[in-house]
Amino acid sequence: MTTSGPETFVRPLAGVKVIDMTTYLAGPFSAKMLSDMGADVIKVEMPTGDPYRNVGPMREGTSIYWLNGNTGKRAVTIDLKTLKGLEQLKRLLADADIFIENSKPQVTAKLGLGQDVIAAINPRLIRLSITGYGPDGPLSSEPVYDALLQGRTGLLAFEAVDGVPRATNHFLADKIGAAFACQMALAGLVARGRTGKGVHLQSSMLDIMSYYNFPDMLQHRTFVEDTREWNAPPQVVVATKDGHMVLSPVTGKQLSATLQVVDKVGEKDELRAIADSRQRTYRFFEIIAEPLRQKTTAEWLPLFGAAGVPVAPVNGPDAGMIDAQVVHNAIYSEMETPLGTVRAPRYPMTVDGHRLPPRGPAPALGQDNGELL
C-alpha cells in the first residue's frame, strides 16, 4: 500500500517529545521506533551530520542505512562545542520527555551534560544513556561496533562453520540494542507516571547482547557446575530437488508425519532404539535427506503443510517481501521522498486494528533549524 492522507487514529506515543542525540544505528533506530509509535522525535546532529549518513550503500550522497534508521523524525544541527550550541540543546531538553544519547561518558562530562545538570534543566526528563561497554570499567573508553560485540559475547564462535568463527551478515547487535533501548524508554515513561519524576536509565551494548544471547546460546552454562561443550542442534535447512527449505518437526506427531510424507515410516523402530535424543534427531534428518531430494520445494511445501509439519521456503530478500502472508499483513508501504519513492516496513503492531507505517521520510541535515532553534 502507499501511505496517504491524514490518520484517523491516535498513535500510542502521540504528544511525547524525544530528543535523539545518538549516532550510527542502535540509538537512532530506537528513536525511530518511538517515532513509529507516535512520538515527536527531534534528531540532534553536529553541523557535519551523523557519521552514519556516509556509511554503506548511498543514494545521492546519503546512506541508505541512515535513511532506514531515521524515518519520521525532525532534525536540527547544533554545534555542541560552543556555548550557543549547548544552550540550544538545553532549550530543547527543557520541555522534552525523553533524551537518548550514546556518547562515551567522558564526552558528556566534558560537555557539561552530567545527570545533575540534565535533571536541573528538566526534573521530569527521562534520560537514556547507551554505551558500548558501560559507563566505566577497563573497556569503557574503547570504540564499539557490531562485529566487536558479536566477537566479545561469544556469538561469532557460536556461529562457527567448520571451526571458523562467522559474523552475521547484518547488524544484529545494533538492532537488538535498539529494541532494548526502546523498551527502556517505555519503562521510563511508566516509572515517571508513577513517581512524577524523571529517571536516568543506562545500559550498554555488551549488557544487552549478553542478556539476549543467554537463553539458548548459553543453555549449557545455566547450571554453574556444568562444563559440557555446546552441541549444535541439527540443521533444519534441508536440500530439495531444486534448492532448499526449512523443515522443523518438533513434536512426536510431527516427526511421525514427516516420515509418512517421505515414505520412511519403516525407519521408526531404528529411531526408537537410539537413546540419546540429539543423536536420534541427527539420524532422523539423515534418513529423510535422500527422499527430500526427489521433489522440488514447491512440491514439498503443500505436502508437509497438509500433514501438519512446520515448513517454510528459504526466500531471498525479494521473495520474502512478496510472500503471501507478508502481503496479507501489509508489512511494507511506500512513500515519496526527495530522493525518490522508498519502501519501508511498518512498526510491527497494530492499534485497534490500525497499522503504524513510518510517519515520514528521514530528514535532511538540519532541515528544521529554522522552526526549532
Residue pairs with C-beta under 8 A, 6 or more apart in sequence:
1 330
1 333
1 334
2 333
2 334
2 335
3 333
3 334
3 335
3 357
3 358
7 354
8 354
9 351
9 352
9 354
10 38
11 36
11 37
11 38
11 351
11 356
11 359
12 37
12 38
12 351
13 34
13 37
13 38
13 39
14 38
14 39
15 38
15 40
16 34
16 38
16 39
16 40
16 97
16 98
16 189
17 39
17 40
17 42
17 95
17 96
17 97
17 98
18 31
18 34
18 35
18 39
18 40
18 41
18 42
18 96
18 97
18 98
18 99
18 100
18 185
19 42
19 44
19 89
19 92
19 93
19 96
19 98
19 99
19 100
20 27
20 28
20 31
20 41
20 42
20 43
20 44
20 73
20 100
21 44
21 89
21 99
21 100
21 101
21 103
22 28
22 30
22 31
22 100
22 101
22 102
22 130
23 50
23 51
23 52
23 102
24 50
24 51
24 52
24 55
24 102
24 174
25 52
25 65
25 69
25 146
25 171
25 174
25 175
25 178
26 102
26 130
26 173
26 174
26 175
26 177
26 178
26 181
26 205
27 100
27 101
27 102
27 130
27 178
27 181
28 43
28 50
28 52
28 66
28 69
28 70
28 178
29 69
29 174
29 175
29 178
30 100
30 128
30 130
30 177
30 178
30 179
30 181
30 182
30 185
31 41
31 43
31 70
31 73
31 100
32 41
32 69
32 70
32 71
32 72
32 73
32 178
32 358
33 178
33 179
33 182
33 347
34 41
34 98
34 182
34 185
35 41
35 71
35 72
35 73
35 358
35 359
36 71
36 72
36 346
36 347
36 356
36 357
36 358
36 359
37 347
37 356
38 356
38 359
39 97
39 98
40 74
41 72
41 73
41 74
42 73
42 74
42 75
42 76
42 92
42 368
42 372
43 50
43 70
43 73
43 74
43 75
43 76
43 363
44 75
44 76
44 77
44 78
44 89
44 92
45 75
45 76
45 77
45 78
45 365
45 366
46 77
46 78
46 79
46 80
47 77
47 78
47 79
47 366
49 77
49 365
50 66
52 63
52 65
52 66
52 69
53 62
53 63
53 66
53 365
54 63
55 63
55 65
55 66
56 63
56 64
56 65
56 66
57 63
57 64
57 65
58 64
59 67
59 339
59 340
60 339
62 339
62 362
66 362
67 337
67 339
67 342
67 361
67 362
68 344
68 362
69 362
70 362
70 363
71 344
71 358
71 359
71 360
71 361
71 362
72 358
72 359
72 360
73 360
73 362
73 363
74 363
74 367
74 368
74 371
74 372
75 363
75 364
75 365
75 366
75 367
75 368
76 88
76 92
76 366
76 368
76 369
76 372
76 373
77 365
77 366
77 369
78 85
78 88
78 89
78 373
79 85
80 86
80 89
80 111
86 111
86 112
86 113
88 373
89 113
90 121
92 372
93 99
93 118
93 121
93 122
93 125
94 121
94 122
95 122
96 122
96 125
97 124
97 125
97 126
97 189
98 125
98 126
98 127
98 128
98 185
98 188
98 189
99 118
99 125
99 126
99 127
99 128
100 128
100 130
100 181
100 185
101 108
101 113
101 127
101 128
101 129
101 130
102 129
102 130
102 131
103 111
104 131
104 132
104 140
104 141
105 129
105 131
105 135
105 136
105 140
106 141
108 114
108 129
115 127
115 200
118 125
118 127
118 200
119 125
119 198
119 200
122 198
123 197
123 198
124 192
124 196
124 197
124 198
125 198
126 185
126 188
126 189
126 191
126 192
126 198
126 199
126 201
127 198
127 199
127 200
127 201
128 181
128 184
128 185
128 188
128 201
128 202
129 135
129 200
129 201
129 202
129 203
130 177
130 181
130 202
130 203
130 204
130 205
131 140
131 144
131 202
131 203
131 204
131 205
132 139
132 142
132 143
132 144
132 149
132 204
132 205
132 206
133 139
133 140
133 142
133 144
133 204
133 205
133 206
134 140
134 204
134 206
134 207
135 202
135 204
139 206
144 205
144 206
146 171
146 172
146 173
146 174
147 156
147 167
149 155
149 173
149 205
149 206
149 209
150 156
150 167
150 168
150 172
150 173
150 209
151 165
151 167
152 206
153 206
153 209
153 210
153 213
154 213
154 217
154 218
155 168
155 172
155 173
155 209
155 213
155 217
156 165
156 166
156 167
157 165
158 213
158 217
158 230
159 165
159 166
159 167
159 168
160 166
173 205
173 208
173 209
174 205
176 208
176 209
176 212
177 205
177 208
177 209
180 203
180 208
180 211
180 212
181 203
184 201
184 203
185 201
187 201
188 198
188 199
188 201
191 199
192 198
192 199
217 230
220 226
220 228
220 229
220 230
220 231
231 278
233 278
233 281
234 278
234 281
234 282
234 284
234 285
235 285
236 246
236 247
236 248
237 244
237 245
237 246
237 314
238 244
238 245
238 246
238 247
238 285
238 288
238 289
238 292
239 289
239 292
239 293
240 292
240 293
240 295
240 296
240 297
240 300
241 293
241 294
241 295
241 296
241 297
241 299
242 296
242 297
242 298
243 296
243 297
243 314
244 297
244 314
245 297
245 300
245 301
245 311
245 312
245 313
245 314
246 311
246 312
246 313
246 314
247 258
247 288
247 292
247 304
247 309
247 310
247 311
248 310
248 311
249 255
249 257
249 258
249 309
249 310
250 310
253 308
254 308
254 309
254 310
255 284
256 265
256 268
257 304
257 307
257 308
257 309
258 284
258 288
258 304
258 307
258 309
259 265
259 267
259 268
259 287
259 288
260 307
261 303
261 304
261 307
261 309
262 288
262 291
262 292
263 291
264 287
264 288
264 291
267 287
270 283
270 287
271 280
271 283
271 284
271 287
274 280
274 283
292 300
295 303
297 313
297 314
300 311
301 311
301 312
301 313
304 310
304 311
305 311
313 319
315 323
320 326
321 332
321 343
326 332
330 346
330 355
331 345
331 346
331 348
332 343
332 344
332 345
332 346
333 343
333 344
333 346
333 357
333 358
334 341
334 342
334 343
334 344
335 341
335 342
335 344
335 357
335 358
335 360
335 361
336 361
337 361
337 362
338 361
338 364
339 361
342 361
344 357
344 358
346 355
346 356
346 357
346 358
347 356
347 357
349 356
350 356
